[in-house]
């Protein structure tokens, strides 16, 4: 791997067969946004790409939780032109196209993570940073212009960029980006919920998240072996699932989540969840075999030594530089994996299960036991919350109270500390004003979103005479957090 500097931007390259590939990478993604500005990085990417003429070579761009990437492959002169045009577009972003590109984003309806991973991250971190992966935000048409400009200024500059090339830098390559300082990432994002627990969400199958050291080879091997065992049991033996996917989510230097997510045949969600948890407990109790470790090591060797992995390896080195992590080349990683023992793998998973978060599809009930024999607790965001004694109280419309017994139990309370709602089933949710991450205007009503994943609907369909409640919310919540519902989405 070679490293050069062009226009103050680090360039990682090595010789590889095929056309020249390029990845212009910026250390920013959805985790750098807020609920109010969610989608702004994706909007910036679309605005920049919208300036390109019709091109007859492969090119694309993407945004995930941590990185924004502009990619292309082709002849050297095509790569040079593509990179120059992208840099020029980011320097003079065509903000006059926001309306059109917002519509394109609404049609794309892209997500930065699969549904299970998104909900697991939201459960772990709340509606901030990595936890934003589960949310769509206000909508691209509600992102303030100031947020677009601030995002470009803060993140899309030479100090927060790196370039990957699968060949030497071609003649004439320039990267005309403004100067800037790389953002201070600081320590890993703090988890709000350390686990263990499970919860229901709108997901296609169960997902498991384990918090730990992403550089721990024993935990990596534990998750790899667990995923393989699940493919053998859930898919091949029982025929209940098609996809078993394991991944890593970077939360900060050395820390993050290792996840395993499965889909489930309709009606078999509970069984798939039980098999996932059973196999995790069995591995943590009985460990792995030498043959299983040898198999995973051989798979890693094949993948990391494959010539087609060149761009991936360069991208890992560039990403680690931008995000403040330490890069290890493939040879060093293989040596580290080869030294891991079965006992270390078992212990790594046993330790990680203390942080386990499990998400299951709605209406799926499970009764799971932890390694110590106690039940795995179900997480409910309103658990143990009661309505306050004071505050303004609002009830459902009289017609609803006469027709439905549940409506007679429902209450909305607004006091100086925040908003509270008791649902017809008796469950209470609370959003403190100092934890509000967004307030969506729904006609004369409001929907108040809290950092802890709770939200409170303050809408006339549910409660009567809401004028005082709405005025209190608008007075206590900063104006920049209040926005109109997206014109691209039906009210739900």
N, C-alpha and C positions, 0 to 999 in steps of 0.2 A: 504494500500500500504506500503510495506516494502522497506527499502533502505539499501544496504550494499556496501562495497568497496572490489573489488577483483583485485589484481595487479594494484592498484591505479585507477581503472575504476569503476565509480558508477554503481551499479546494482539495478534496480527497479523490484520488484517481488511481487506477491500475489498468493494465492491458487486459482486455477481454474480447472474445470472439463476437462477431456480429456487428450490427450498426452501432454507432456511438450513442450511448444513453446518457441523459443528464437529469439530475434532480436538484432543483434550486429549493432549498429547505429553509424555513423560518421557524424559530422556536416559539410558536404560539398556536393555540387551538382553543377549543370550546372551554377548556378548564380555566382559561384566562378571562372569561367573560363573566357576566352576572345574569341573573334571571331576567333583568330588564333589558340587557343588550344581547341576549342569547341569539346566536346566528350571525353576529356582526362580522366575525372572521370569514365565514362562508360567503357573506355578501361581498366583502372586500375581494376575495378570490374570484368570484363571478364577475365583478366589475372589471378587474384586471384582464381576465380572459376574454371579456366581450370586446376588447380593443383589437384583438388579433385578426388579421385577414384570413381568408380561406387558406388552410395549409394542407399539403398533400403528404404529410408524414405524421407518425403517431405523436400525439400530444394530449395532455390532460392536466388536471389539478385536483387536489383533494385537501380536506380539512378533517383532522381527527381530534382527539382530546388534547394532544400536546403539540402537534406539528401541523404546519401548512406546507404543501409541496406542489411545485410546478414541475412537470415531467415532460420529456420529449425524447424521441430517438430518430436518427436519420443521418444524413451526410453531415460532416463537420460544419459546413457553411449554414445548413439549416438549423443546427443546434445553436450556433452563434447568433443567428437572427432571432430565434425564439427567445433566448435568454435576454437579449438586449431589449426586445419589445416588452417582455414581462416587467423588467426593471423600470423601463420608461413609463409603463402604465401605472405601476405602483407609486412612482414619483409624482405623477399627475393623474390621479384617479378620476375617471369620468363619472363624477357623482350625479351628473344630469341623467344617468341611466338607472338610477336607483329604483324608480318605479317599475321599469321593465324587468330588471334582474330580480326584484322582489317577487314578481309574479312567476318567474322561472323557478326560483327557490321553492315557492309554494307548490308548484307542480312536481318538483323533484321530491319534496318531502323527505330529504335525506336525514340520516341519523349518524351520530358519531360512535355508536356502539349498538350491539344487538339488544333486544328488549330485556333479556335476563341480566346481562352485564350492566345495563343502564340502571335497572331497578336496584341491583345489588350495590352499585356505587352510591345511588341516592340514599339507600338505607344506611350505608356506612358513613357518608360524609355530609348528608343533608343537601339542601338546594344551594350548593356553592361548589366551585372548583370541579372536581371529578364528578360530584353528585349531580351536576347539570346534565349528564348524559341521558337521563331518563326523561328530560323535558323538551318541549318544542318552543317554549318562551312565548313572548307576545306575538310573534310572527314577523317575517322580514319587512313587511310594510309598516311596522310600528317601531323599527329601530331608528333612533334619532340620528340625524345627520352629524351632529357633534360626536356621537359615539363612533361613527365610521371614520371620521377624520382623526379622532384620538387614537383609534386602533392602528391606523396606518402609521401615524407619527411614532407611537410607542414601540411597535413590533416590526414593521416592515422596512428595515434599514440594514445597512451593511454590518452593524455590530451584532445583529441577531440573525444572521444568515450564514449558510454554508452551502457549498456546491459539491455534488458528487458527479464524477465522470467515469465511464468505463473505457477510457483511453486518455492519452495526453491532452491537455488543453489545446484546442485548435487555434490556429493563427487568427488574430483579430478578436479573440474573445474579450469582451468587456462586460462588466457588471455595474452599470451606472446607478447605484443606489445612494441615497444620502447617508451621511455618517450618523452614528448613534451608539448609545451604550446598551449592552446586553442587560435585560431585566434581571434583577437580583431575585433568584428563585427561593432563596432561603431554605429552611428545613422542609421535610415532607409535610404534606397536608395532614392536619390533625383529624383523626376519626371522631365522629360524634357518638357512634355506637360500636363498641369493641366486640360485641357478641358474647356468647353464641345465642342465636334466636332464629326464628323463621317467620315469614309473613306472606300474605297473599297479594298478588298483583296481576295486572293484565299482561300475562306472558304466555308463550306457547308451550312451555315446559319448565321443569325445575332448573335452578341454577345455584351453584355453591361458590362462595367467595371466601378465601383464606388470606388473612393479612399477615405479611411477613417480609423478610429480607429477599428481594428479588435476585440478589446475587448469591443466595444460598443454593448450592448445587443439589443438596439433599432434598430440599423442598421441591425444586424443579423436577427431579426424578420421581418423587412421590406423586406429584400431580400427573406426570406422564404415564406412570404405571397405572394409576387409578383410572385415567381416561381410557387406557387400553383395556383394562378389566371391564369397564362399563360397556365398551363396544362389544366385547365378547358375550357379556351377560344380557344387557338390555336390548341390544340389536340382534346379535347372531343367535343367541340361545332362546330369547323370549319373543323377539320380533315386535318390540314395543316402541322402538325409536329408530330414526334414520341417522340423525346427526349427533355426534358427541364431540364437543369442541372445547379445547383448553386454551387459555390465553393469559397474558400478563398485562397489568395496568400499572403504569409508573406513577407513583404519588410523590416522589422526591428521591434524592440520592439514596439508593439502596433499599427503598421501601415501596410497597405497593400491594396489589392484590393479585393472587393467582386464582383464576376462575375455571370452573367446569360447567358447561351449559348443555342441556339436552332438549330436543323436542320430544313430543309424546304423541302416540296414537290417540285419537279422540276417545275419551272415556277411560284412558289408562294413565292419566296424570298422577294419581295417587300411587299407583304401583311403581311407576318410573322413579318418583321421588323416594319411595321407600328403598328401592334397589340402589339408588345413588348413595343414600345415607348408610345403608348396610355395608356397601363395599368400602366406603371411606372408613367406617369403624373397624372393619375386618383388617384393612391394611395397617391402620394405626395400632391395632392389637397384635397381629401376627407378623407384620412386616412383609418384606418382599424377598424373592429368591435371587440367587446369583445369576440365574438364567435370565430373569426379568431385567436386571440391571444391564447385563451384557447386551440384551436385545435393544434397550433404549440407547445405550452407548453406540451401538452399530448404526442405529437410525440417525443419531446426531451426527456421526462421522459422515454418513452418506449425504446428509443435507448440507452440512457446513463445508464439505470439501467439493461439492458439486460446482463446476465452473459457472453454472447459471446463477449461483448465489452471490456472485461478485457484487452486483448492485446492492443486494441486501446487506452485505458486510460493510460496504462503504457507507451505506445509509445508517447503519448502527453506529459506526464511529462518528459520523457527523451529528447524529441525534444526541449521542452521549455528550459531545462537546457543547451543544446548544443548551441541553437540559441540566448540565452540571453533574453527570454521572461518569463513572470510570469505564472505559472501553477495554475489553479483553478480546484478542483475536481468536479465531477458531481453534488454533492449536492449543492456546492456553486454556480455553474453555474445555476442550476435550481432555486435557491432562487433569483438570480439576474434577471433571465428572468421573474419570477412571479411578480416582482415589476415594470415591464415596463407598461406604460399606452399607450392607442391608440394615444394620442396626441404626445407622445415622438416618437413613430414609424413614424408617419406622418412627424414630423419635421426632423427626422434623414434622411429620404429619400429625403425630399425637399433640405436639405443641401447637401447631397451626389450628387444630380443631377447636382450641379454646377461643379462637376468634371467629369461628364459622358463622357465616350468615347464609341463610337458605331462603330462596324465593320460590314460590309455587304458584300455579295458575289460580285465578279466582275460583271460589267454590270447591277448591281442593282442601280437604281436611286431612291432617297427618297427626300421628301420635308417635313421636320419635324419642329415643332415649340417648342421652349422652354417655360417653365412656364410663363415667362414674356411676351410672345407673339412674340418675335423675332425668326427668323429662326435659326435652329441648323446649324452652319457653317460646310462646308465640308473642311476637312484638305487635303491639297496637299503639298507634301514636297518641291516642287519647286515654291510654290506660292510667287509672288513678286520678284523672282530672275531674274536678267538680266545678259547677257553676259558682261564681262569686256571689256573696250575699248582696252586694250593692250593684250600682250601674243601671243603665237603661235597659229595660226588658221588652222584647218584641216577640209576638206570637204569630203562628200561621193565620191566614185569613179565616174568618168565622165559618164560611162554608166548608172549608177543609176540616176544621175542628168538629163540626157537626157530623161529617161523613166518616172520618177516619180517626180511630182511637189513637193511632200513632201521632197524628198531628196535634192532639191534645197534650202530648208529652214534650213536643219540640219547643225549644226556646232559643232565642238569640239574645246575647247580652253584650253591651258595649260599655266599658268603663275606662278610666284613665290609663289602665295598663294594656288594654288590647281588646280583642273580640273573642267571644266564646259562642259555641253552638252546641246544643244538645239535640241529637238526632232522635227520630221516632223510636229507635231501638234502645235509647238511653245512653248511648256512647257520647262522650263530650270531647270536643276538640277546641284548642285554644291557640291563638296566634298573638303573642305580645307585639305591641307596636314597634319595639326596638329590634324585633326579629323579622319584620316584614321585608320580603324581597321583591314584591310586586303586587299591584292592585289593578285588576282588570275591570274596566267599566263595561257593564252589561246593561245597556239602556239606562234606566234610572237606578239600577243596582250596582253592586260591586262584588268581586270575588277577591278575597284577601289571601295571598300565599305567604306562608311562613318558611323560615330557614330549616325548620325541623321536618319538613315534608307535609305538615298539616296545612289545610286550607279551609277557609270559612266562606260559604256562599251567602252573601247579604243581598238577596234578590227578591223582588216582589212575588215571584212564583211560589216562594216558600214562606215569606213573612210579610205581614201587613204594616202599613204606615211607617215605612223605613226612612223617611226623610231625615229625622234626627240622627239615625245611625250612619247614614251616608255622609252627612255633614261632619259628624265626629271623626269618621275615618279620614275624610279629605283634609281635615284640619290637623290631624296628628301624623299622617304619613307624608314624607317629603314628596313634593309635587313631581319630581323626576321619576318616581317609582309608580306613578299612576298613568295608565295608558288606555286608549280605546281598544276594544276587541278587534282583532284582525278582520279586514274585509274579505280575506281569502278563506275564512273558516266559518262554518255554521255554528251557532251557539249550541253548546252541549253541557 
